[in-house]
């Protein structure tokens, strides 16, 4: 193959992708069968199969058991807003958006004591196996699950205090900053790292997607004088949402 020439399966995938983009193959239309692709493009079964795999990996088509492969309806991405400004009522940015009347948001969360695995221990600067309070959230807009969040707080800070459970007690749901202030810990900064990866099976099940489809991962850590007091992973479907940051200029 000459340098720079595309493999046959990519050329076929590119043409099918263009048909999806221009509406020749609209959403919910069955993708041409492997035999049809083979005949139309003069390629082998292997090339036809690989072209279909490319479109599936890109999230443009989906397989339906016993029925075939169909063009997926592509959602219009919506914004999940992050802000560097003080949140109303001590809420986190995500929780504040969930309370917006236009969003009709709800959330549910469960907490349980766990031992810090090495990766989380490193983020919290504790020893692996140290006790942490782990809280898992599902956020919804109407009936649609929009994001997942798992947070960990070191029990050496919150254990035996009224704020040990983020969703119970006098400051339930008030956010990390306000809860930590109640035990004389002043949170003064937050660090976020944003990345992407394929969705895990459990994440896809909760978010209504397919395993392997891309998700955005926000790894967030609240700190007080350089001491991590909470770290969390926020999972957002990349095909449905964009993360919008609103930061003050000093």
Long-range contacts (C-beta under 8 A, 24 or more apart in sequence): 8-41, 8-43, 8-47, 9-43, 9-46, 9-47, 9-48, 9-50, 9-51, 9-54, 10-51, 10-54, 11-41, 12-37, 12-41, 12-43, 12-47, 12-48, 12-51, 13-50, 13-51, 13-52, 13-54, 13-55, 15-41, 16-51, 16-55, 17-55, 17-58, 17-60, 20-55, 20-60, 20-61, 20-71, 25-71, 26-71, 27-71, 27-72, 27-73, 27-74, 28-70, 28-71, 28-73, 29-70, 29-71, 30-67, 30-68, 30-69, 30-70, 30-71, 31-55, 31-61, 31-68, 31-69, 31-70, 31-71, 33-68, 57-212, 59-213, 59-214, 59-239, 62-210, 74-239, 75-239, 75-240, 77-239, 77-240, 77-241, 77-242, 78-240, 78-241, 78-242, 79-241, 79-242, 79-243, 79-244, 80-146, 80-147, 80-236, 80-241, 80-242, 80-243, 80-244, 81-244, 81-245, 81-246, 82-192, 82-243, 82-244, 82-245, 82-246, 83-245, 83-246, 83-247, 84-245, 84-246, 84-247, 84-248, 85-246, 85-248, 87-175, 89-174, 90-174, 90-175, 90-177, 90-178, 91-173, 91-174, 91-175, 92-175, 92-176, 94-139, 94-147, 94-149, 94-234, 95-173, 95-175, 98-139, 98-141, 103-141, 104-141, 104-142, 105-139, 105-140, 105-141, 105-146, 106-139, 106-140, 107-137, 107-138, 107-139, 107-140, 108-137, 108-138, 109-135, 109-136, 109-137, 109-138, 109-166, 109-167, 110-135, 110-136, 110-167, 111-135, 111-136, 111-165, 111-166, 111-167, 111-168, 113-155, 114-152, 116-152, 116-154, 120-152, 120-231, 123-152, 123-219, 123-221, 123-228, 123-231, 124-152, 124-154, 124-221, 124-228, 124-231, 125-227, 125-228, 126-154, 126-156, 130-154, 130-155, 130-156, 131-155, 131-156, 131-159, 133-158, 133-164, 133-165, 133-166, 135-165, 135-166, 135-167, 138-206, 144-208, 145-206, 145-207, 145-208, 146-207, 146-236, 146-237, 146-240, 146-241, 147-207, 147-234, 147-235, 147-236, 147-237, 147-241, 148-203, 148-206, 148-207, 148-234, 148-235, 149-232, 149-233, 149-234, 149-235, 150-232, 150-233, 151-230, 151-231, 151-232, 152-230, 152-231, 152-232, 153-229, 153-230, 154-228, 154-229, 157-183, 157-185, 157-229, 158-183, 176-222, 176-229, 176-230, 177-222, 180-222, 180-224, 180-229, 180-230, 185-224, 185-229, 186-224, 186-225, 187-222, 187-223, 187-224, 187-229, 188-223, 188-224, 188-225, 189-222, 189-223, 190-220, 190-221, 190-222, 190-223, 191-220, 191-221, 191-223, 192-218, 192-219, 192-220, 192-221, 193-218, 193-219, 194-218, 194-219, 194-243, 195-219, 196-238, 199-235, 199-237, 203-235, 207-235, 207-237, 209-237, 209-239, 213-237, 213-238, 213-239, 214-238, 214-239, 216-241, 216-243, 218-243
